[in-house]
Amino acid sequence: MTVLAALKNNHEFSPDCQQCPRLVAFLHEVKQTYPDYYARPVPPFGDTDADLLIVGLAPGMHGANASGRPFTGDFAGLMLYEMLYEFGYSNQPTAVAINDGLVLTQCRITNAVKCLPPANKPLTAEVRQCNAYLQAELAALPIPSIILSLGAIAHSAVLTAKGYPLRSAPFKHNAQYRLPDGTYLVASYHTSRYNVQTKKLTQQQFRAVFQTIAELRAQFSSAQ
């Protein structure tokens, strides 16, 4: 089943979603200040039949919130799209605008929270409210497949969407878990400006995460 089919059969994502009053009000304010910004719930992007789903936290103010595409136009996308290109998931190493010609193959990107939150910090209730969308996206993945969580909140959101206790797969950089349903969960520090500039996440560390993913995909191929 494709991602689009699953969304239709379960909880279909809506760019007009207004289920979180605080986020709705904030996006209205942002749109007044930046009338050219997308400033709406940001949909997933990429290959609808992908076996790799990357889950971030939420749109950035001047990135996905402006462009309408995850990790596009902001610092957090720099290292991510470079690595996707290096490992053959993308046709180009940068993502600057929604019309830049970027195409992903066997990879899809989404966020645990689809709307820009104030101060880049969604409330726990907002993460929970948006979890139904993530649940539908995860349900559409083939078995086996790989989920890459960027940051602890995204990691927890994935486990919640899957119905597994958080203690079953503790967040740790480059940790990998085989979930009971046969999918794999790989964890990474988020590619945020803070993490990169403080060297909490280096390019070498992030490359190691994608090498882990490559090894898992090789296992899939050999088992078929």
C-alpha positions in Angstrom: 0.0 0.0 0.0 1.3 3.4 -0.9 1.6 6.3 1.6 -1.2 8.2 -0.2 -3.5 5.2 0.0 -2.8 4.8 3.7 -3.5 8.4 4.4 -6.9 8.2 2.6 -7.8 5.0 4.5 -6.7 6.3 7.9 -6.1 9.9 9.1 -5.6 12.0 5.9 -3.2 14.9 6.3 -4.8 18.2 5.7 -2.9 21.5 5.0 -5.9 23.2 6.4 -5.7 21.4 9.8 -6.7 23.7 12.7 -6.7 21.2 15.6 -4.2 23.1 17.7 -5.4 26.6 18.6 -2.1 27.9 19.8 -0.4 26.9 16.5 -3.2 28.2 14.4 -3.0 31.6 16.1 0.8 31.6 15.8 0.8 30.8 12.1 -1.7 33.6 11.6 0.7 36.0 13.2 3.6 34.7 11.1 1.6 35.1 7.9 0.9 38.8 8.8 4.6 39.4 9.3 5.7 37.3 6.4 2.9 37.3 3.8 5.0 35.4 1.2 5.6 32.5 3.6 3.7 29.2 3.3 2.7 29.4 7.0 0.5 26.3 7.1 0.8 22.7 8.1 3.7 21.3 6.1 3.0 18.0 4.2 5.5 15.1 3.9 7.8 15.2 0.9 9.5 12.5 -1.2 8.9 9.1 -2.7 5.4 7.9 -1.9 6.7 4.3 -2.0 9.9 4.9 0.0 11.3 2.3 2.4 13.1 5.1 4.4 11.1 7.7 6.3 12.9 10.5 8.0 11.0 12.1 10.9 12.0 15.5 12.1 10.5 17.6 14.9 8.6 20.5 13.3 8.9 23.1 10.5 11.5 25.9 11.0 10.4 29.5 10.9 12.5 30.4 7.8 12.7 26.9 6.4 9.8 24.6 5.9 7.4 27.1 7.3 8.5 29.5 4.6 9.0 27.1 1.7 6.2 24.5 2.4 8.6 21.6 2.2 10.4 19.8 5.1 14.0 20.9 5.8 14.0 23.3 2.8 15.6 26.7 3.0 17.1 26.5 6.5 20.2 25.4 8.2 18.8 22.2 9.5 18.4 20.9 5.9 22.0 21.6 4.9 23.6 18.4 6.3 20.5 16.3 5.8 20.2 16.9 2.1 24.0 16.7 1.6 23.9 13.2 3.1 20.8 12.2 1.1 22.7 13.1 -2.0 25.8 11.3 -1.0 24.0 8.1 -0.3 21.9 8.2 -3.5 18.5 9.2 -2.1 18.5 12.7 -3.8 19.2 14.1 -7.2 20.9 17.2 -5.7 22.7 18.1 -2.5 20.7 21.2 -1.6 17.1 22.1 -0.9 16.5 25.9 -1.2 12.9 26.2 -2.5 9.9 24.1 -3.3 10.5 24.6 -7.0 14.2 23.8 -7.1 13.8 20.5 -8.9 14.7 18.3 -5.9 13.6 14.7 -6.2 14.0 12.0 -3.6 14.2 8.3 -4.4 13.3 5.6 -1.9 13.1 8.3 0.8 10.4 10.4 2.3 10.6 13.2 4.9 8.1 14.4 7.4 7.8 16.0 10.8 6.3 14.8 14.1 4.5 18.2 14.3 3.4 19.6 10.9 3.0 23.3 12.1 5.6 25.8 13.1 5.5 26.1 16.9 6.5 29.2 18.9 10.2 29.2 19.8 10.5 25.9 17.9 9.0 24.1 20.9 5.7 22.3 20.4 3.7 21.4 23.5 3.3 17.8 24.5 -0.4 18.0 23.6 0.4 19.3 20.2 2.8 16.5 19.5 0.1 14.1 20.6 -2.6 15.8 18.5 -0.5 15.5 15.3 0.5 11.9 16.0 -2.4 10.5 14.1 -0.9 11.9 10.9 2.4 10.3 11.7 0.7 7.0 12.5 -0.9 6.9 9.1 2.4 7.6 7.4 4.2 4.9 9.3 1.4 2.4 8.6 1.9 3.0 4.9 5.6 1.9 5.0 6.5 -1.5 3.5 7.8 -4.3 5.7 10.7 -4.2 6.1 11.5 -0.5 6.1 13.6 2.0 8.1 12.5 5.0 10.1 15.2 7.6 10.9 14.2 9.8 13.9 16.0 13.1 14.1 16.0 14.1 17.8 14.4 12.7 21.0 11.0 14.2 20.4 10.6 12.8 16.9 11.9 9.4 18.2 9.3 9.4 21.0 6.6 10.4 18.5 7.5 7.4 16.3 7.2 5.0 19.1 3.9 6.5 20.2 2.5 6.3 16.7 3.6 2.6 16.6 2.0 1.9 20.0 5.3 0.9 21.6 6.5 2.0 25.1 9.3 4.6 25.0 11.5 2.4 27.1 11.4 -0.3 24.4 13.8 1.8 22.2 15.7 4.5 24.2 16.9 7.4 22.2 20.6 7.3 21.6 22.6 8.6 18.6 23.0 5.9 15.9 21.1 3.4 17.9 19.1 0.9 15.8 16.1 -1.1 16.9 14.0 -3.8 15.2 10.5 -3.1 16.2 8.0 -5.9 16.8 6.2 -5.2 13.4 9.4 -5.7 11.5 10.3 -2.1 10.8 13.7 -0.7 11.9 14.1 2.5 13.9 17.4 4.4 13.7 18.0 7.4 15.9 20.1 10.5 15.3 20.7 13.8 16.9 18.8 16.5 15.0 20.6 18.4 12.3 19.8 21.7 14.0 22.1 24.7 13.9 22.8 24.4 17.6 23.7 20.7 17.4 26.0 21.2 14.3 27.7 24.4 15.5 28.4 22.9 19.0 29.6 19.7 17.3 27.1 17.6 19.1 26.4 16.3 15.6 29.3 16.2 13.2 29.2 15.3 9.5 31.2 12.1 10.4 28.6 11.1 13.0 25.7 11.8 10.7 27.4 9.8 7.9 27.7 6.9 10.3 24.0 7.0 10.7 23.5 6.7 7.0 26.0 3.9 6.9 23.9 2.1 9.5 20.9 2.6 7.2 22.8 1.3 4.2 23.8 -1.8 6.1 20.2 -2.5 7.1 19.0 -2.0 3.5 21.7 -4.5 2.4 20.3 -7.0 4.8 16.8 -6.5 3.2 18.2 -7.1 -0.3 20.1 -10.3 0.7 17.0 -11.7 2.5 14.9 -11.3 -0.7 
